[in-house]
Amino acid sequence: MKAPASLANPLRPAILAASRSSRVKRAVTGTPVTRKLVDRFIAGDDRNSVLRTVRALLDSGRSVSIDFLGEDTRDEEGARATVDEYLQLVAALGALPEAAPGGSGVRRLEVSMKLSALGLALPDRGTEVATENARTICAAAEAAGVWVTVDAEDHTTTDSTLSIVRELRRDYPWLGAVLQSYLRRTEQDCRELAGAGSRVRLCKGAYQEPESVAFRDRAAVDASYLRCLGVLIDGSGYPMVASHDPAVIAAVGPLVTKSGRTSTDYEHQMLFGIRDLEQGRLAGEGKQVRVYVPYGTQWYAYFMRRLAERPSNLRFFLRSVVSRD
């Protein structure tokens, strides 16, 4: 089986370590040619820019999940600023004709949010602050006809993140959760979250994790993804297949056929700027395709994770730096 792109870069550990280095951040963000590659993955610095990208994607038949970039907020004021941006974003999305207030079907408009950006990392009241901030966004999204999915972060946040998702689903049962197949616990998490109406985005994982909690071998991560995908497709929820891996995409059809699902019972998800032609091909075949679209000025950590995932991205960046072209 082909090795997944997320683990195929031999420099991945070093790049992920660099994503947490303030010194490397200053060097990378201070390089003018960096922006050439950043623009490939980030749909602009502000809301107007991302909304232009969203319009083009919707017109192409794809759906969207929009992420206002930022993580590891350390004060309540910063968390509140993130909430305010999401509320304005949701209001703008709610004004689009694709918004579905009160709709029970698949919503084409979604926002994705990291709980650490909403205050989860605060030293004293992190869980409380993040929960209430997420609740505020969910309430606005419900009124606007927009979905929300809570992004996964590193393994130290998994328990708290899933606990908050379960709490919020009491009022917003459509709230999506993200599971990462490289974590050893994820197959069991899939079983627990595969119930009726449960939306689960399954990805392979983009953080540097210890072997004690995560599969490190490429084949093991692949195998875990397919096991987890089988659990979700056999369940009663709504699987969101977040993968660019051709082997995974090829495996979806037989699993869906065997389960009796239709094209409205699951979706493919891919990142903005990656495999655009494949996204178009799947959408052209009548499959649901959602594009994860990030925006904002806090792009560094996200950008470095994209470099770590694909050697081609890193080669492009290094060539740009060397040539200054």
N, C-alpha and C positions, 0 to 999 in steps of 0.2 A: 504494500500500500504506500502511496506517495506520502512523504513526510509533510506535515502541516506547515504552512508558511510561518505560523507563529513561533515555531521552534527550529526553523531551518537556518537561522543566522548564527554562526559560531561566535560572533561578537555580542550576542544578545545579553549575557550577564553584565558585561562591561557597560553597554549602552543603558541598560536599566539602572545600573548603579549611578551612571552619569546623570540620569533623569532626576536624581535626588541631590545633585551637587550644585550649590549656588555658584561656585567658580566656573564650572563647565557651562552652566546656564548663561552666565554673563558672556562667555566666549561665543557660544552658539547664537544667542539672540543678537549679539553685536555684529554678526557677519551679514552683510547686505544680501549675499546670494542665498542665505537661508530662506528668505522669503519666497524664492521661486518654488521650493519644495513645500513650504508651509501652505502656500496657496493651492497646492494639489489636494491637501487633506482638510483644510479649514475654509469654511464658506464665509470668510470675512471677519472683521473685528467687531461689527455692530449688527444690530437687529435688522436694519434696512438691507444690509448686504445679504444676510442669511435668508430673508424673505424673498429676495430676488432668486436665489438658488432654489428655494422651496417651490416657487411658482414654476420654474422650468422642470423640476422633477415631477411635480404633480401633472403637468401637461404631458409628460412622457408616459404617463400611466403608472408611475410608481408612487408609493406612499412615503412618508418621512417620519423620522424621530429626531428631534432637535435637542442638542446638548449645549447649554451655555457653559463654556469651559471654566473650570475652577475646582479646586479640591483642597482638603486639609485647612479649611478656614479656622482661625484660632481665636476669633472674637465674635460676639453676637452682632456687632454692627456690620461686619463683613457678611455674615450669614443673612442678615436682613436685606442687605443690598442685593444679594443673589436672589432672594425671594422676590424682591421688587422687580428685578429684570424678568424673572419667569412669569410674573403676573402680567407684565406688559407684553411679553411674547405670547402668552396664552390669549390675551385679549385680541392681539393682532391676528392670530390664527383663527380665533372664533369668528372674525369678520370675513373669512374666506368662504366661498361657496361650498368647499369640501367639508367644512365643519358640520358635525351631526349632533346638535343638541338633542338629548333624549333618545338618540338612536341606540338600538340594541345590537346592530351589526358591527362589522369591522370598521373602525374609524381610521381614516387615511392620515389624520394629523395626530401626532404624538410628541410629547417632550420627554426627554430622559434627564434624570437628575442624580447626582452623587450626594449621598447623605453627609459626607464629610464637608461638602460645600455648604450644607445647610446647618452645620454646627455640631455634627456628631463627634468631632475631635476636641470639642471644648472640654476642659479638665474637670469641671464640676457637674454641669447640667447638660452634657452633650446629648444624651439620648432624649431627654425631654425637649430640648430646643429643636433638635432635628425632626422629631416626630411632629411637633406642632407646626413647624415651618413646612414640612411635607404635606401636612393636612391642609394648610392654607392653599398650597398650589393645587392639590387634588380637588378641592372645592371649586376653585376657579375653573379648572379644566372640565369638571363635570358640567358646569353651567355653559361652557363654551362648546361642548361637543368634541373635546380633545382627550386623548388617552395620556396616561403617565406611566412610565416604567422607571423603577429604581435600579440604577446601575450597580454592578458589583465592583468592589475594590479589592484590596489585598485580603488574605485569609483572616487577618486579625479582626476584621470588621464583619465577617460573614454572619456570625450568630446575632449580633445587634441589628444588622441590616434586615435579616429575615424576620426577626422579632418585630421590627417596626412595620415591615410589609404586612405581616399577619394582623397586627393591630389596625392598620389603616384599611385593610380589606373588609373589616366589619362594616364600614360605611361606603367603601369604594371597591366592590368585589372585582372590578375590571382592572385594578392596579397591577401592572406587570412587575415581575421579578427577574433578575438575571442570575444564572448559575454558570459556573466555569468548570468544564469537564476535566481540567487538569488537577482539580482538587479531589482527593481520595474520597471525601464525604459526599460528592455531588450525586452519585447514583441514588443514594438513599434520600437526599434532598429532593431529587426528581420524583421519587415515589410519593413523598409527602406532599408535593406541590402539583401533582398531576390530576387533581380533582376537577369537577365540573366548573367551567368558567374561569379557571386559573390560567393566566397568561404567563408563560415562561420563555424568556429568551435564553437559549443555550449557546454559549460561546466556548472557545477553548481556553482562554485566559491570557492575560498580557502582563502579569506582574512576575517578579522574581520571587519564587517561593521555595522554602526548604523541602527537602525530599521527604521529611517526616509527614508532611501534609499534602504534598502534591506529587503527581507522576512527573518525572523528569525525562523519561525516554519518549521519543517521538511516537513510536508505535503504540506505547501504552496510552498516551494522550488520545491518539486516534481511536483506539479500541474503546476507551472510556466514553468518548464522544458518541460513538455509534450505540453503545449500550444505553447511555442516557437518552439519546434521541428515541430509541425504541421504547423506552419506558414512557416518555412523554407522548409519543404518537399512539401508543396503546391505551393511554389514559383518556380522561374525559375533558381535559383542558384544551388550551389553544397554544400549540408549540410554535415558537419563533426560532427558525433555524438560522442562527447567526454564524455563517461560515462562508469563506471564499474558496475552500478546498474542493477541487473538482470531485474527489472521491466521496466526500460528504454529500455534495449536491446530487451526484448520481445515485446515492443510496436512498435519497428521500422518496423518489417515485415508487419503488417497490414497497417500501414501508407504508406509504400512504395508501396505495392500492390494496394491500393486505388488510389494512385497518378499516377500509370502507370510507375514509375521509374524502371530502370534496375540496376544491380549491379555496373555499371560504373557511376551512377548518384549520388552516395553518398558514404560515408565510415564511418566505426567505428574507433574510436581512443581510445587508452588506454595508461597508463603510463608504462614505463619500470619497470619491477619488480612487477607488480600488475596483478593478474589474467592471468598469462601466459597461463594456460591450456585453458581458455576461448578464449583468443586471437587465439590460435591454432585451436580451434574448429570452430570459425567463419571463419578463413582463409580456413580451410579444406572444408567448405561448399561453397566456391567460393565467399565469401563476401570480400570486400576490408577492410583491417585492417591496420591502421597506428599506430606505436608505438612512443610515445614521449620519446626521449632519451636524458637526460641531461648529461653533463660532465663538468669538470673543478674543480678548487680548491675552488671556492666561492659557496660551496654547503649548507652552514648552513641554510639560510632562506628557501630554497627549502626543505631541509630535515625536518625542523620543521613543515612545512605545511603538509608534508606527515604523520608525527606523529599525527598531529591534526585531520587528516581525518579519520584515522582508529584505533580504540582501540587495535586491534591485533598488529599493528605496535608498539604502545606505550608499550604494555605488553612485547613484545619481547625485546625492548630496556631496559626496567627496569629489566627484568630477567637477561639480560646480564651484566648490571651494578652491580647487587647484587651478582651474582655468579662469576663475573670476568672470565667467561669461554668464 
